[in-house]
């Protein structure tokens, strides 16, 4: 099969390093002059959306459009914006100590839907044909009910058709669907924290690709935590999945379920920086 780059962007990669733009220090001074809580909230929301819009435009410009200029059509998988899933989870907990799994799944999946539609809009604004897709529309079929589901298979036909038409699929990660035997209807499901990694791996495998790329807020995998060990930490250019899992502190940049799926299907994974794309990153060998 032809080359189809499959890339995933995490929540911080989509939000940007500054949640409220580059002048966050000045923002505090501005908020202190506000006359009401509503005015503070409105200002924060506007600044956050402006920062997101700028960052999404950068993602489109720096990562997706260069591939289109090379004649390639990538498949893009996104997580929810930074903190979005935590906020939705908190909302569910504030409503009920035991929410319906169906409604809980639908609430949490809305975070990824905001992110992928916004990125698709940013690509279209730059003249790049794009289409946002839910997990169901991307063909992610799951087992195990609405929460904590496992991917059973991927029906990739629609995604492949979009790619063949020159349209960039922007897939909401973390979600899929399953046929409910009781109702006879298809129901949505979520596949666990970090599940967008699994979505990307599964799509890469279904599209016949040997690797996929995870763009995150770190520039690769280190032999120990650089936040703890500083300069003693050494970045690994390559590491096998087995070596990674055997580390005392397994890096949190890749979901374990995604790593297991990648090993089973033979899809290697690049971990690369979303903010310093010139850096080579680390390759997790899963073959």
DAHURA-V464692 format. One record per helix or strand of 2 or more residues. SS is the DSSP state (helix for helix, strand for strand). FROM is the first residue (numbers start at 1). LEN is the number of residues. If there is no record, write none. Layout:
# DAHURA-V464692
ss:SS from:FROM len:LEN
ss:SS from:FROM len:LEN
This chain:
# DAHURA-V464692
ss:strand from:6 len:4
ss:helix from:11 len:5
ss:helix from:24 len:9
ss:helix from:37 len:33
ss:strand from:75 len:4
ss:helix from:84 len:12
ss:helix from:101 len:25
ss:strand from:130 len:4
ss:strand from:140 len:4
ss:strand from:150 len:5
ss:helix from:157 len:8
ss:strand from:168 len:5
ss:strand from:175 len:5
ss:strand from:186 len:5
ss:helix from:195 len:12
ss:strand from:211 len:6
ss:strand from:221 len:2
ss:helix from:226 len:7
ss:strand from:235 len:2
ss:strand from:238 len:3
ss:helix from:241 len:6
ss:helix from:256 len:10
ss:strand from:268 len:6
ss:strand from:282 len:4
